[in-house]
């Protein structure tokens, strides 16, 4: 095949270039790089294998030449464009043929050297995302079969002899990628004997090479070097403790000896809050997962030290969603609240806190290594901090962060059957949250920043097993919902749907998970069901729906569906609720007499009312028809008639 003969000849020339480094003497006109625009137009993943190889070889040569162009302002962008096209081909299944022609070890070596030059030209030791994707793609391709994977020995041997400098951040990144790939290989259920032996050899070489760098950069002032060192070190520790890992004892001992210093450094960095927290949090989380195996290298108070560092870091690094609340700080009646104004002057947050995945992982990991008594003490401390909050000096973001932390503490405590939570502290906490909620006005700002996060916390408690929250606190949780006036939410439909859903979650799951408590206070519970029903009737009118966008209409329909679900669950308790549910029908009729419901809302509410009518006896229906207002009796007759027509009577 002439195409493949040409590819073979090109690859032989490329191999000579890689081994002899003859690209140093090769100069190309910058105009030749304009062909990248043509390649960008090609469907690279759908080209024939031979054409893909031609593009990949050509792109590789262009990438190797980019640092020598001299146009520093455009070199980085040009290299990114080339790397992006290379990654597209590497992600396809046909790219496996490349290393049948090109020696993989020197190819990876050249990729790293070129990337290092590009990093140096930017005058900052920062790795761009495209560099990571390129290295990951090349290493993944090399590790597909034994013959190419063994070529990594060339790469590691050559770099093992090289002089270490502050520009080795790219090589450290490549080591991290290789160790991550080795970790994946060690997790395979089956691997060929030849690849298994090569895997052990390359892992020991990588570990030995990395340990030298780790010791050389103990006092490095380059923050990026320290971060990539720790990232690579985390991957190395994780792989060493995998079951099938046959690591050399010398490499293992040298690696573990660094744990005390790196642990202290990570805790210090998290406490100072000057460096990127992600890598340090991941390292602490990994140490927590391997605490039993690493106990001799960790300080005795490691859980408490880690907890303090993580909490301090979370308090200083608050993450918020990008969505902004456009409504102002005035409540629905048009006047401003003094408490809301004082809070808004001190707060810069615009929405609820969102923890990143690595932050959640670190928090859960450190909770898992603390004993029940330590968890309980941390819970009591945070609950006491919330109890000391002064309304006039309330910081909504700080309150949210404490609630998020409490969730993880409660989750960990409830998994330890022998150490229950302090019920007194939890009772006091719920009391103070209830007090805070009732002192705040109806501002949309406070709805998103304080009230909805508290509702979500109460919902979290209600969903836990009964021993998590004292029984006497379950019904009072509902009274906190009265802090939001659903009937006076103003014209913003999304504010209403957010608040409605948050309250509905508490009401619904309280009946679902704690029916005994609910039925003992059935009258109080049904008053909250009635509140939800009347609020969705008011917001579901044709006048409101006609002025809403499609998203708001969809959210209102979901609220109506949820109302139908709640009324359906009530039917499970016919004996206990049959005497009280007629009042729900009366409240519904009283609400709709001056409102024309939109059909998309009405269909769900009528379905729920029909469920309620199933609970009513004939005597209760007669009592209801007599006591209703004259204006509601015709509507009641129509609803009962419609219900009778669709009711199942036992015959077909």
N, C-alpha and C positions, 0 to 999 in steps of 0.2 A: 504494500500500500504506500504510494508516494507520500501521502500526508503523514503517516507515522514514521517513514524514513526521515522526512524533514524534521519532525519533532525530535527524533533520536539524535540527529546531528546537532540540533539547537541545544538539547540538554547536555550533550557531551561538551560543547563549548561552555555552557553555563557551569558545569562541574569543574572545568579547568580554571574558570574565572574564580570560583569559590575557593578552590584549593590553593591557587597561586596569588589570590588577591590582585588580579591584573586589572580590576575595574578602576584602580587608582589612576591609571594612565589613559583611561577612556573618557573622552569629553563628548557630550552630545549637545546639539543646539536646543535651546529651550522650546523652539517651535515644535519639536517632535513630541513634546508632552501634550500638545493639543489633541493628539489621537485619543487621549483619555476620554474626551468628550464623546468621541465616536463609540468607544467601548461602553460608556455609560448607557448608550441607547440600545445596546444589544441585550437580548434576553439570555444572560449568561447561564442561568440554571437549566435552560432548555437547549443549549447548543450541543452538537455532537461531541463525544469525548475528545476527539483529536483537536477540534477547534477550541474546546475549553482548555486543553493543555497548552495550545499555542498562546492563548490570551494570558494564561497564568505565568508562563515563562517570560513573556514580554513584559507583563506588569511587574514581575519580580525584579527584572533588570532595571526598569524605570524607577522602582522604589529604591533600589540600591544606589541609584545615581542622584536622587533628589537632594541629599545634603550638599552636593558639590555645585548646585546651580548658581549659588551666589545671591539669589533674590530672597533674602531672608524673610521678607514680609509675606511671601506667598508660598514658601517651601513647606511650612507646616500644613497649610490647607491643601496643597497639592499632594503631599504624602498621605493625608487622610483620605482624599478621593481615591488614590490608588489602593490603599489598604482596604477600603470599603469594598471595592470590586474584587479584590483577592479573597476576602472573607466570604463574599457571595458564592464564589466558585468552590471554596473549601467546604462550605456548608452542604454542598451537593454530594451525592454518592459517587459521582464519576471522578472526583478529584483524587481518588485513591491511586490512580495510575501515575501521578506525578512522581512519586518517590520510587517508582520502578525504573525511572530514568535519571532522576536527580538524587544525589547523596543527601540524606536528610540532616545529618549532623552539621556539616558545613553550611547547609541552607539555613538552619536555625541560628547558627553562629552569626551569619551575615545579617539576618533579620534583626538580631539583638544589637549588633554593632551599628547598623544604620539607625535604628531607633534611638540608641544612645547619643549619636551625633545630633539627631533632631532635638532631643531633650536639651543638650548642651547649647544649641543655637537659640533656644527660647530663653536662656538665662534663668531658668527656674527648674528645679529638680522635681517637676510635677508630671505625673503620668496622665495622659489623656485616655478617655474611655476606648477610643479606637485602637490604641496600642495594646490594651488588654485583650480586646476581641481578636486582634491579629495573632498575638502569641498563643491564645487559647485555641484558635483554629489550627495553627501549625502543629502544636503539640498533640492535639486530638488526632490529626491526620497521621502523624508519625507513630502514634501508639496503636494504630489499627492492626498491624501485623508484627511478627517477631523480628523479621529482617530489618525493617526500618527502625523499630524501637531500640534495637541494640546499637544503632548509630548515635544514640544519645550519649554513649560512653565517650565518643570523640568530642562532643560539645562540652561535657563536664570536665574531661581531662585537660582540654585546652584552657578553659577558664580557671581551672584549679591552679595552674601555674602562673596566671596573669597577676599583675600588681593591682592591689585593691586601692580604690580611690573613691572620692565622694560622688563620682558619676556612675557608680555601679548600681544605681537604683533600678535600671532596666534588667540587669542580670538577676538581681534579687527578685524582681517580678517574674522572670522566666523560671527561676527556681521554685517560686510559690506555685506557679501553674503546673510545673512538672510534679511537685509533691501532691498537689490536688488530684492530678490524673492518676498518680500511683495509689492514692487513697481509694479512688474509684475502682482500680484494678484489684486491690486487696479485698474489696467488698463483693467481688464477683463470686457466684456460687461454684463456677467451674472455670478453669483456665488451663491451657496446655502446659505440660511440664517444661518445655523449652522457654515459653514466655514467663513462667513462674520463676525460673532460675534467673533470667535476665532482669525480671522485676526486682528481685532481692538485691542483685548487684548494683543496679542503677539507683535504688533507694539508698543503699549504703554510701554510694559515691555522692549522691545529692546531699545526704545528711552530713557527711564529712566535710564537703565543700561549704555547706551553709554554716556549720559550727565555727569555721575559721572566720567567716564574715561576722558572725554574731559576736565573737570575742574582740574583733578588730574595731567594731563600731560602738563599744560600750559608752564611750564618752563623746559620741558624735553630736554636733550641734545642728545637723541637718535633720529637720523634723520629718521630711519625706523618707529619708533613709531609715529612721527609727520606726516609722509606721510600717514600711514594707518589710523590715526585719521582723517585726512582731507578727505581721500577717503570715509570713513564711514560717515563723516559729510555731504559730498556732496550728498550721497544717501539719508540721512535723510531729508535734506532740500527739495530735489526734491519730496520725497514721501509726506511730510507734505502739499505741495501745490497742490496735486492731488485732483480732485473734490470730490471723495468718501471717502477721508481719514478723519476718525473721531478721531483725535488725542486729547489727554488730553491737556487742556489749559495750565497746569503747565509745561508739557513736551515741548509744543510748545514755550512758552515764554522763558524757559531756553535755548532752542536750538537757538532761534533767537537772544538772548542777546549776543551770542558768535560771531555773524557775524562781528562786527567792528574789533575785535581783529584778527580773522582768515583772514579777508580781508587784513588788514595791514601786517600780517605775510606773506601772499601769495605774495603780491606785493614786499615786501622786499626780499623774497627768489628768485623771478623771476629776480629782479634787481641785486642781488648778483651773481646769476648764479652758485651757488655752489651745490645746491640740484637738484634732478631730477625734470625737469620742467613739466612733463606730468600731475602729480596730481594737481599741482598748476594752470596750464593752464585750466584743466577741471573744477576746482572750480571757477575760474574767469568767464569761459564761462557759467556756471550754474547761477551765480549771475547776469550776463547780461540778461539771458533768463527770470529771475524772478525779474528784476529790478523794475517793477511797484509795485509788492507785497512787496518788501523789501526796498523801497525807504527811509523809516524812519530809517533804520539801516545802510544805506550806506552813505559815504561822498558825498557832493554835486558835487565835482569834480571827482567822481568815474570813469566815462568814460575816462577822460584824464589821470588819474593816471594809470588805467589799460592799456591804450594804450601805455604809455611810458614804462611800465614794460614789456609788451609783445614784443614791438619792440626791446628793449634792449636785451631781451632773445633771440629773433630770430637772431639778428645780431651776437650774441656770439655763438649760437648753429646752425651752418650751417650743413645741412644734404645733403649728396651727394649719388648718386646712386653708386652701387658697381662696375658697369661696368667701366673699365679703357680704356682710349684712348691710343692705342699702337703707334699711329703715332707720329713722333717727331715734334719739333717746327719749322722745316724748311718748307718754302712754296714750291709750286710745281716747281718753277724754280731752287730750290736747294740752294738759298742763304738765310741768316737769316736776319730778320727785327729787327732794333734797338728797336722799340716800343715793339715788341713781346718779345724780350729778356729781356727787363727791367721789363715787366709785369710778365714773367714766373719766375723770380728770387724772386718775392715778393708773388707769389701765390702758394698754395699747392693743390688747388682743381683740380680734373681731369675730372669733368663732371658737368652737370647742377644740380642746387639745387632741392631737393625734400622735400617739407614740409610734416610732418607727419599729419595724419588725425586730431589728437587732436589740433595741431598747427593751422591748417586751421579753425577748429571749433572755437577756441578762437579768432582768427583774425576776422572772420565773426561776431561773437557774439558782440565783442566790437564795431565793426563798426555799428551794428544794433541799439545800444543804444546812439550813438552820433547823434546830430542834423545835418542838412545839412551844416550849417555854420562851425561847427567843422570839419566835413569831408572835406569840401573845404579847410580849413586852413591846415589840415594835408597833403592834396594832394599838395598844393602849396609849402609847406616846402620840401617835398621829391623831387618834380620837380626841385626846386631851388638847392637842393643838387646835383642832377644829372647834372644840368647846370654848376656847379662849378668844375666838374671833369677835372682834368688835364690828358691828354692822357699818359704822361710819368709815372704818378703815379696811373694809373687806377688799381683798384682792381676788377677783374671780378666777384668774389663771392659777393662782396658788391653791385655791380650794379644789379646782378641777384636778390638779396634779395629785393632791392628797387622796382624792376619791379614787383615782386610777390605781394608786399604790395600794390603797385599802382593798380593792378588788382582788389583787394578786395575793395579798396576805391572807384574806379570807379563803381564797381558793386553796392555798397551801395548808391552812389550818384545818379546813374541813376534810382534807385528805388524810389527816392524822386523827384517827378515831379516839386515841387515848388522851389527846390534849384538846379539849373543846375551847372555843373562844370565850372570852370574858363577857358574859351576858350583861353584866352591869355596865361595862364600857360601851357595849353595842347599844344598849337602851339609852344611855346618855347621849351617844352620838346621834341616834335617830331623833331624840328630843331637840337637840341643838340645830340639826338640819331643818326640822319642822319650824323652829323659831325663825331661822334665817329666811326661809322661804316666805313666811307670812309677813315679814317685815319689809320685803322688797316690793316695788311697784310693778306695774304691768308693762314695763319697757321691753321692746323686742330684744334689745341688747342683753338684758338680764335673763330673758327667756332662754337664749342660746347659751349664754356664758355660765349661768348658775342653775336655773330651774330644770332644764332638760337633762343636764348631766346628773343632777340629784335624782330625777325620776329614773334615769337609767341605772343608777346605783341601787335604788329601791327595788327596781325590777330584778336586778341581779340577785338581791337578797331573797326576794319572794320565790325565785326559781330554785334556790338552793334547798337542801333537805331541811326538815322542820327544826332540827337542832341548831341550825345556823342562826336563826333569828328568834328571839323570844316570842312565844305565842301572843302575849299581851301587846306586842308591838305591831302585829300584822294589820289589824284594822286601823290603828292610828297612822299607818303608812298611807292609807287612803286619804286621810284628812289633809296631808301635805299637798294632795292634788288640787285642793280648793284654792291654793295660792295662785292658780292660773284661771282666769275667768274666760272660759271658752265662749260664752255668749257675747263677750265684748272684746274680741280679738282684733277688731278693725278690718280694713279692706284687704289686708295681705293674706291671701288664702294659704300660702305655703307656711306662714307662721302658725296658722290654725292647724293645718294637717300635721305639722311636727309636734305641736303640743298635744293634739288629740291622740296621735299614735303612742306618744310617751305615756300618757295616762291610761290609754286602753291596754297597753302591755301589762301594767300593774293590775288593773281590774280583772283582766282575762286570766292571767296566770295565778292570781290569788284564788280564784274559783277552781281552777284546774288542779293546782297542787295542794291547796289547803281548804277543801270543801267543808270540813268539820268546823273550822273557825268561822268561815263565811256564813254557814247556816245558823250558827249561834248568834250572829248579829245580822240576820238577813234583811231587816228593815233598813239599817244603815247602809248595807252593801247595795241594795236596790236603788237607793237614792243616788248613788254614783252612776249606776247604769242609766238611770233616768237623765242625769245630767249629760252624759255622753249622747244619748238619743236625741235630746232636745237641741244640743249644739249642732249635730250633723244635719238635723232638719233645717235649722236656720241657715247654715252655710250651703245647703244643697238646693236652694231655691233657683228657679229659672233665671231670675235677675242676676244672681251671683255667678252662675255657671256661664251665662252669656258674655260676661266681661273677663273671663279667665282665659289664659292660654291653655294649650293642650296638656302641658305638664301638670298644671294646677288641677285641671279637670280630672286627669288620671289619678292624682293623689286623693282627690275627694271621693272618687269611685272606690279606691282601695279602703278608705275610711268607712264608707257605707258597707262594703263587703265584710270588714272586720266587725262592724256592729251586728251584722247578720250572724256571724260566727259566735259572738258573745251571747246573743239571744238564743241561739241553738243549743249552746252548752247549758243554759239555764234549764232546758227541758229534761236534763238528766235527774233533776231533783223536783219532781212533780209534787210529791206529797208535802214537802217542806215549803214550797213556794206558791202553791196553787191559790192561797188566800191573798197573797200580796201582789202577784203579777198583774191583776186587772188594773192596778194603778199605773203600771207602765203604759197600758193601752190608753188610759185616760190622759196621761201626759203627752203621748204622741198625738192624740186627736186635738188636744188644746194647742199644740205647737203648730199644726198644719192648717188650722182654720183660717189664718190670714196669709198663708204662704202657698205658692204653687210649686211643688217639688219638680225638679227636672227628672225626666223619665229614667236616665241612667242611675240616679240616686234612689228614686222611688222603688224601683224593682227590687233592690236589695233590702230596703227598709220594710216593704210589705212582706217579703219573704220572712224576715225576722219576726214581724208582728204576728204572722200566721203561726209561727212556732210558739209564741207566747199564748195565743188563743187556744192552742192544744192543751195548755195547762189549766185553762179556766173551766170551771164547772158551769152547768146551766144556771145555777143559782147566782153565781158570781157575775155572769153575763147579764142576767136580769137586773141585779143590783146596779151594775155599771150603767145600763141603759136608762135607768130611772134617775140616777144622780148626775148624769152628764148635763152640760149646758144644752139648751135647745139648739144652739147653732152647731153643735157637734153630733147630734143624734142621727142626722141623715148620713153623715160620713161613717158613723159607727155601724149603722144598718148595712151600708154597702160593703164595709170591710167584713162583717160577719157573714153576709150573704156570699161574698166571694170566697171566704174561707170554707164555708159549707160545701160549695160546689167542687172545690179541689180537695176536700178532705177525704181520706180513704175510709170507706164504710164497711169493708170486709167482703165486698162482692166486686166482680169484674163485669 
